[in-house]
C-alpha cells in the first residue's frame, strides 16, 4: 500500500470516527435549546474545528517538543523551590536553629512532620479543587502563598511560631504533587509519563546539590540583624514569591486552552490520547460514582500502601539526613558540602529508574530493583561502627540509601497510568498523597536528636519499609495482571477481540504490520471522551 493511499485511508477513518463520536455523544448527552457545553473540552474543540487530524511521528514530535519546552521548565522550577523550601529546616538545623529556638525532645521532629499533617488534612479539598479549578492558576496561587509563608518564618524564633509557619507551609504545598500528576496525565501519553514525572521529582537531587551550595554561601553571610538560618528562610521565600509570577503568566491550564499551541497543534495534542485507551483530557464535572469506585478499588489502597512505605524513610532522611552526616564527625560547613553527592545519587537514580521503566514498559520490576541499594545502605549504617576510622564507609552507606527518591515518581506514574475517569483520577491521587503524608508524619518521629549518632530506631524502620515495598510491588503486579484478564473476558463477552494493543506504551509511528497484528477496537476509540473509569471501560489495559 502506498504512503498516499494509507494516509488517505487513515484520514477517512478518523473523519468517520469523529462523526461517530459526535453522534454517540449526542445520544448520551442530550442538549437543550440553549446548547450546553460538552462534558469534555477536547471533544468540544474537535467539534468547533470541524475535523480531527492525522497523527504522524513528525507532528507528534513537534508538538511534544513544544509541550516539553513550555511545561517542564515551570514544573521543574516549582518542584525545585518546593523541595528547597521544605529542606530549609534541615539546613537550618545545621546552622543552629535547634539551639536558637530552644527546641528539645521531639519538637524538631514535629517541625518536620507537621508539614505533612497539613497536607493530609487538605487532601479532600485539594482533590475537589483540582477538578473544578484551572491547573495553571491553582499552581500559581499555591506557589505565591507558600513563598510568603516561608518568608515569614524569618521572624519565628520559638517552637510555636515555627510550628504555625510550617503548618501553613504544608497547607499551601498540599496540592503541588497532585496537580503535577494531573498535569502529566493531561499532557503526556503513558509511555512518556515516567520520564516526565521522574524529571520533576529529580529536583530532590538537584536541591541537595545546588541547595547545599547556595546554603553554604548564605551561611557565610555575617549579619547583626539575622541569624544564618533566618537569611536562608528569607532568601528562598522571596525567590519563591518571585517565581509565582512566572507560573501565573506562562503555565497553561490545559491543551485545549494553551495559547502557545496553534489550533492544529491542539488537535495533534488531543489525537495523541486517542491511541492509548484513556479517557478524555479536560472535564470539570465532579462525579460521586467515581469517588465510590476509587474508594472500593483495591489498587487505590495498594498505591496508598506503596507511598506510605516509601514516605516513612523519605520523611526521616529528609529531616535528619544532614544531622546523620554531622554525627559522623563533620562540622556544619563540611556537612552541607557532603550532602551534594547525596543529591547526585538521587538525580541519577530518579532519571535512571524512569528511563529503565520506559525501556521495559514496566514499573513494578524497576521499583523492586531500586529498593535493593537502600536496603544495603541501611544495613551498613546499622552495622558499621560510628567512629572517625569508618567515616568513608559510613558515607558510602548513606549515599546508596539516597537511591530511594527514584521510587516515588515510579509510584506516581504507575498510579497515573492505571487510573481513568477525571474524578476518579483526582480521588485516587488524593488517596496516594494521604499515604505519602502519613508516612512523612511518622518518618521524622522515628528519629530523635536524643538517639544521635546511631539513630538505630529510625534506620531499622527504614529497612523494614524498603523490604515491604518489594512485597507490595509484587502484589500490585499480580493484581494488575488479574484485572487485565477480567477485561479480556468482558471484551470477549461483548464480541470483541480478547487482546488489545496498548499503543500508549509504544512510540508514535509503529509499523503498519504492528497495527494489523492486533487492531485497536472501534469501541476503544468510542470510549475516549466519555469520562469512563478504568473499571467501566473494558478496553482499558493496565500496565505493570
C-alpha positions, 0 to 999 in steps of 0.5 A, a space after each residue: 500500500 502506498 504512503 498516499 493511499 494509507 494516509 488517505 485511508 487513515 484520514 477517512 477513518 478518523 473523519 468517520 470516527 469523529 462523526 461517530 463520536 459526535 453522534 454517540 455523544 449526542 445520544 448520551 448527552 442530550 442538549 437543550 435549546 440553549 446548547 450546553 457545553 460538552 462534558 469534555 473540552 477536547 471533544 468540544 474543540 474537535 467539534 468547533 474545528 470541524 475535523 480531527 487530524 492525522 497523527 504522524 511521528 513528525 507532528 507528534 514530535 513537534 508538538 511534544 517538543 513544544 509541550 516539553 519546552 513550555 511545561 517542564 521548565 515551570 514544573 521543574 522550577 516549582 518542584 525545585 523551590 518546593 523541595 528547597 523550601 521544605 529542606 530549609 529546616 534541615 539546613 537550618 538545623 545545621 546552622 543552629 536553629 535547634 539551639 536558637 529556638 530552644 527546641 528539645 525532645 521531639 519538637 524538631 521532629 514535629 517541625 518536620 512532620 507537621 508539614 505533612 499533617 497539613 497536607 493530609 488534612 487538605 487532601 479532600 479539598 485539594 482533590 475537589 479543587 483540582 477538578 473544578 479549578 484551572 491547573 495553571 492558576 491553582 499552581 500559581 496561587 499555591 506557589 505565591 502563598 507558600 513563598 510568603 509563608 516561608 518568608 515569614 518564618 524569618 521572624 519565628 524564633 520559638 517552637 510555636 511560631 515555627 510550628 504555625 509557619 510550617 503548618 501553613 507551609 504544608 497547607 499551601 504545598 498540599 496540592 503541588 504533587 497532585 496537580 503535577 500528576 494531573 498535569 502529566 496525565 493531561 499532557 503526556 501519553 503513558 509511555 512518556 509519563 515516567 520520564 516526565 514525572 521522574 524529571 520533576 521529582 529529580 529536583 530532590 537531587 538537584 536541591 541537595 546539590 545546588 541547595 547545599 551550595 547556595 546554603 553554604 554561601 548564605 551561611 557565610 553571610 555575617 549579619 547583626 540583624 539575622 541569624 544564618 538560618 533566618 537569611 536562608 528562610 528569607 532568601 528562598 521565600 522571596 525567590 519563591 514569591 518571585 517565581 509565582 509570577 512566572 507560573 501565573 503568566 506562562 503555565 497553561 491550564 490545559 491543551 485545549 486552552 494553551 495559547 502557545 499551541 496553534 489550533 492544529 497543534 491542539 488537535 495533534 495534542 488531543 489525537 495523541 490520547 486517542 491511541 492509548 485507551 484513556 479517557 478524555 483530557 479536560 472535564 470539570 464535572 465532579 462525579 460521586 460514582 467515581 469517588 465510590 469506585 476509587 474508594 472500593 478499588 483495591 489498587 487505590 489502597 495498594 498505591 496508598 500502601 506503596 507511598 506510605 512505605 516509601 514516605 516513612 524513610 523519605 520523611 526521616 532522611 529528609 529531616 535528619 539526613 544532614 544531622 546523620 552526616 554531622 554525627 559522623 564527625 563533620 562540622 556544619 560547613 563540611 556537612 552541607 558540602 557532603 550532602 551534594 553527592 547525596 543529591 547526585 545519587 538521587 538525580 541519577 537514580 530518579 532519571 535512571 529508574 524512569 528511563 529503565 521503566 520506559 525501556 521495559 514498559 514496566 514499573 513494578 520490576 524497576 521499583 523492586 530493583 531500586 529498593 535493593 541499594 537502600 536496603 544495603 545502605 541501611 544495613 551498613 549504617 546499622 552495622 558499621 561502627 560510628 567512629 572517625 576510622 569508618 567515616 568513608 564507609 559510613 558515607 558510602 552507606 548513606 549515599 546508596 540509601 539516597 537511591 530511594 527518591 527514584 521510587 516515588 515518581 515510579 509510584 506516581 506514574 504507575 498510579 497515573 497510568 492505571 487510573 481513568 475517569 477525571 474524578 476518579 483520577 483526582 480521588 485516587 491521587 488524593 488517596 496516594 498523597 494521604 499515604 505519602 503524608 502519613 508516612 512523612 508524619 511518622 518518618 521524622 518521629 522515628 528519629 530523635 536528636 536524643 538517639 544521635 549518632 546511631 539513630 538505630 530506631 529510625 534506620 531499622 524502620 527504614 529497612 523494614 519499609 524498603 523490604 515491604 515495598 518489594 512485597 507490595 510491588 509484587 502484589 500490585 503486579 499480580 493484581 494488575 495482571 488479574 484485572 487485565 484478564 477480567 477485561 479480556 473476558 468482558 471484551 470477549 463477552 461483548 464480541 470483541 477481540 480478547 487482546 488489545 494493543 496498548 499503543 500508549 506504551 509504544 512510540 508514535 509511528 509503529 509499523 503498519 504490520 504492528 497495527 494489523 497484528 492486533 487492531 485497536 477496537 472501534 469501541 476503544 476509540 468510542 470510549 475516549 471522551 466519555 469520562 469512563 473509569 478504568 473499571 467501566 471501560 473494558 478496553 482499558 489495559 493496565 500496565 505493570 
